[in-house]
Amino acid sequence: MAPGAIARSRTRPIRPERWRGLQPLSLPGRWPGPGEGLALRLLARCLYAGDGSPRRGPNVSWPKRQGAGPVRLTEEVTPMRSPVPSFVFGLPRSGTTLLSVMLNNHPSIHCPPEPWIMLALEALGRTHPAHPAGAGLIGTGYQAFLPEAQRIKALRVFARALYQEKLQIAGKGHFIDKTPRYYCIFDFILKVFPTAKSLFLVRNPLDVAASYKNSWGVDLALAIRQQSDTPHAMDFVLGLELLAKESRRKNKNTYTLCYESLTRNPAAALSSLVSFLGFPMHENIEKFDLEGSAYKEHGLGDRNVLATTTPHQKSIGKWRTTFNKNELAILLTAIGRDTLVALGYEAVANELRDMGVRDKGMDYCQYLRDVYAMHRDRRLLEMAGDCLYEARPLP
């Protein structure tokens, strides 16, 4: 389906009380390249180790790549330069690619284009219902063999080994994983890396919606009005609310940065962020040239950033010329005025009020969240097939 296409909402009834606790389901992709088999061997040995601890499990590291040759694993202890990675959380079209490009300019920080690896690891043990070995058997056997606590420890060893390999290739010391839809597995990531630093990038949600429309041709207002079953609307309705809640939590491992501040004074914003990560500021990391870089070759992330060399504010406030009042009312209802204010955009909420834009209230906002939660659960249910082990009760 093209990015701008909107799928019609399915009308088949669903019993949300039965599937409310269904966990995300996906089929992990293969790790391409010469190191694929060895990476999978490492994962298997981590799981067989039982508790996933380095002294009982495999102590495996990747040596730094020399030239263009294949990456080879060596079974020896090579401590990761940084104990745990950090993670960037933000909606698609909120500026996360721009942030990652500038962070990657720091000599101590490696922040490559969207790895998506934690989503693949979270889905380990869950397969498509059409798998010839039997999805239900795979899932049941996997859970019986590896209880949750042991699984988390084993995945921690494996994820750190993957991040370490990339650090050694880049010759840097701290890995930052920027993958927008990590908001879907926020709790899982903190289970695997409980001391990881979480970097939340927030942007005016109306400008996010404008970027969806102007860059991708995705009309979020129309999709939400039709209550269409589309991942883009799920990001906006469900992801925004979750990110707003998590970014407001104040603790030593959480940092929240506004896109508007980042583009207005990038050097100051980055200096504060880099200091939070424990590194000194490096001069001119806000300037970049992505010609021939991994960002250009990777294919994921915001392609618009390839045509720039520094942050700019040209896209700030584009919602004013992108949407009419009816569309703004739909978007405001989906966001929730309280959420908009909590994110730091009270001035925008007041401007909408002065324009005569009225939302339908918190009850209808919650109704939309429930609708998209049902769309999400329906997708999981259709994918789950006979894997009923996935239906876990809420705590």
N, C-alpha and C positions, 0 to 999 in steps of 0.2 A: 504494500500500500504506500502511495506517495506521502511525504511528510504532511502535506496539507489536507489529505483526505480525511474525512470524518466518518467513522463507522457508525451505523445505526445501532441504537441501544437494543440489546436482546431483551426479550420480554419473558423468557422462560422463568417460572417461579423458582425461588430458592429459599431454603430454610436457614437464615443466617445464624440462628441460635445453635445449629448443629455444626456449622463450619466457621464460627467466629474465631476460633483459635487456630485455624489452618495456617501453617507456616509457608513462607514463600517457596515456590517450586520452580526450578528451571533445570535445564540440561547443560551441565558445564561443558564448555568447548574444549578442544584439544589444545595443548601447549605446542605450537608449531616450532619447527626448527630442530637443529641437531641435538639440543639438550632435552628434548621432550621425554624420551624414554628414561633418561636418568632422573629427571624431575619427578616422573611418576613413580620410579623406584624409591626415591627418597620419601615421597608421600606414603607409599605402602609401608616402608620400614618405620616411619613415624607412628603410623597407626598400630602396627604389630608390636611396637615397643610398650604398649599398654598405657603407661602414664605420660608418655611423650617427653619425659625429661631427657636432657642431653646425655646424662651419664648412663642411662639405660637404653636410650634410643640412638639413632644414627647421628653422629656429629659430622655433618656434611657441609662443605662450603664450595663455592665456585671460585677458582682463581681469576684474577683480572684478565680480561681478554687481551691477547696480543695480536695486533693486526686484525685481519678479517677472518681468522680461523674459528672453528666451532668452540662453543663453551663446553668445558669438560668438568665434571664433578670430581673432587678429591675428598676422600673420607678422612678428614683430619679436622681438628678444632681450630676454627678461625673466628674469634669473637667479632660480633657486629660492632662497628665503630659507635653507633648510637644504639642504646638498649632496645628501644622500640621506635616504630615509625610514628609519624603524625598523620592526621587525616583532615582533608578539606571537605566540608559539607556545604552544599548550596544547591538551589534549584538549577536545572538547565536554563540557559540564557540569563544567568545572574552575574556573569563575569568571572566564573571560576577558572576558565582557560587563561584569561588575562592574568589573573593572580598567579597561576602556576608557572606561566612563562617568566614572570619577574622573579619569583622565588627560585626558579631553576638557574637564574643568573648568578645567584650567590655561590661563592666557591665551595661552601660546605654543605649545600643543600641540593639534593637531587629530587626534582618534582616533574617526572615525565608525563606525557599524554596518557590519560585515563587507562590505568591498568585493568580495572574491573575484577581483579583476582579475588578479592574478599567475597564478592557475590558468588563466584564459582565455588569457593571453598564452603560457603554457607550452605550451598545446595548439594554438597557431597553426600552420597547415599540415596539421593532421590533421582529417579530416572523417569523417562517418558513411559506412560502406560503401555505403549506398543513395543517396549524393549523385549526381544525374544527370550531373554532369560527370566522374565516375569518381574515387573516392577514391584509388586507386593512382596515377593520373596526377597528381592534385593534389599528393600527397605527394612523388612522385618529382621533379616539376618544381620544387617549392618548395625541396627540399633541394639540387638541382643549381644553382638560381639563387642561393641564399643560404647559403653555408657557415656552420658553427656559430659561429665567432668573429664574423663580420659580423652574424649574426642576433642574438646577445647584445647587441652594441653598439647595434643599431637598436632593440631592445626596451627597452634602458635609456633611450634618448632619449624613446621614446613613453611609458613608464611614468612617467618624471619629469614629462613634460608634463601627464599626467593628475593626478598628485598635486599639481602646482603649481596647476592650475586650482582644485582643491578648497581648497587653502591660501588662495588669493586670495579666494575666495568667503567663507571663514570669517574672513579677516583675521588669520590666525595664521602661525607661522613654521616649524613642524616637524610632519611627517605621520607618524603611527603607524598601520600597517595591521594590524588584528586580524581574522584569518580563521582559525578553528580548524584547518581541514584543510590549512593551508599546510605542515604537517609532511610531507605527501605530496610536496612539491616543495622541500624545504629546500635541497638542493644547487643547484637552479636559481635560487632567490632569491639565494643567495650568489654565483652566477656573474654575475647581472645587477647586483647591488649588493654587491660584495665587502667594502666598508667599512661596510655597514649594521650597526646595533646590533640584536642579537637578545635579546628579552625572553622568558624561559621562565617560565611560571606552572605550578607543580606543585601537585597536591592529592592527598591520600590516595586511592589508586585505588579503595579499597573505598567511600569516600564518593562518588566519581565514579559507580561502579556503582549505588549507592543513589539518586543523583540521576536517573540514567537511568530507574530503575524508578518512582520516586515522581513525577517531573515529566513523563516521556514515556511511561510504561507499557512501557518496554523491559526485558525480563527477560534481562540479559546472561548470568546463570548458566545459564539454560535454553538460550539460543542457543549458548553455548560447549559445553555438554554434548552438544548435538545436532550440533555443528560446522556450524551453519547458515551459509549464505552471506548475510550481512547486513553492511552498512557499519558498523553500530554495533559489532558484534563485531570487525570489522577495526580500527576505531579503537582499541579496548581492547587487543587482542592485539598488533597491529603498531605502531600509533601510540605506545602507551605505552613500548614497548621502545626505539623510535627517539628519542623525546623524552628518555627517561632517559639515553641515551648522549650525545646532543648537549648536554644541559643540564649534564653533568658536565665538559665541556671548559672549561678555564679560559683565557680570553684577554680582551683589553681591550674587545672588542665584545660580550661575552656577560654577561648578568645573569640570575640565577635567583632567583625569589621564590616563597615558599610561600603558598598560599591561607590557611592557618591563621594565619600571621603578618600577612597583609594584613587579615584580619577582626578579629584580636585588637587590633592597634594600627595602624590604617590610616594615621594621620598620620605615624608614624615610618617605616613601610614605604614610603609614597609619597615621603617626603622623601629617602630613600636612593636610590630609583629615579629620581626627577626629577634628583637631583644627578648620577647616572650618565649621564643624557641630556644634561647640560650646562646645566641651567636651575636657577634658584633656586626654592625651595619657595614655593608660593602658599597663603595661608591658606584653610582650609575646603574644599579641593577634594574632600575625602572625603564632603562633604554634597551631595546632589543632589535635584532634583525634575524628573522626566522627563515630566511632563504637557505635551503639545503639542510634545515634542522629536522629533528625527529618529529616536531610538531607538524611540519609540512607533509612529511611522508606517512604519518600515522593514520590519518583519515578520520579520527575522532576529535571531538572538541569543536570550539567555535572557529570556523574557517575565516571569519571576518578579521580576526586578529592578525592573520598572515599579511594583510595589506597595511598594517600599521607598524610603527617603531616606538611609540610611546603611548601611554594612556591618554584618552581624550574624553570630553564630556558632551560630544555631539549627540549621543543617544539619550541623554538625561532629559526627561520631560516630554519624550515623544508620544506618550500616551495622550497628550492633549490634542494632537493632530491625527491620531490613529483611530480613536474611538468616538462614537457619538454618545449622547447622554444615556440612551437605552442600553448600549453595550457597557458603559461604565457602571450602570446600576447593577447589571448582571455580575460583572467582575467584583464589584464591591460586596455584593451579597455573598459571593463564593469565598472571598477573602475573610469577611467579617470585620466590621469597623474596629472592634476591640483588638483584633490581631494586627490590623494596620497601625494602630496607635502604639501597641506594644513593641512593634518592630522599629519604632522611631519615626513614623511618618504621620504624626498628628496633623502637621501643616497640610499634607495632602488630603487627609480626611476632612479638614475644615474647608479646604478649597472645593472639594466635591460638594459639600453641604451648601456653600455659597453659590455654586453653579446650579443648584436645584436637583442634584443627583441624590436619590434616596434608595437605600437598600431595602430589602424585605424583612430585615430584622434577624436576630440571632437564631430564632427557631427555624427559619427557612435556611439559614446558613448551616445549621446542624443537620437539617434534612438533606442538603446536598452532600455533606460529608458522609452521611449514612448511605446515600445512593451510590457514591463512588467507592465506599467500603464494600458494598454488595457487588459492584462490578469487579473489584479486585478479588473478592472471595469467589465469585463465579469463575473467573479465569483460573484461579488456583484449583477449584473443584474440577473443572473440565480437564486440567492437566493431571490431576491426581489419579484419576481412573480408579484402579483397584488398590492404590497405595493408602489404605485407610489408616495406616500407622501415622499419617500426617495430621490427622484430626486430633490436636492436643487441647485439653481444656485450658481455659485461661487461668492464670494463677489467682 
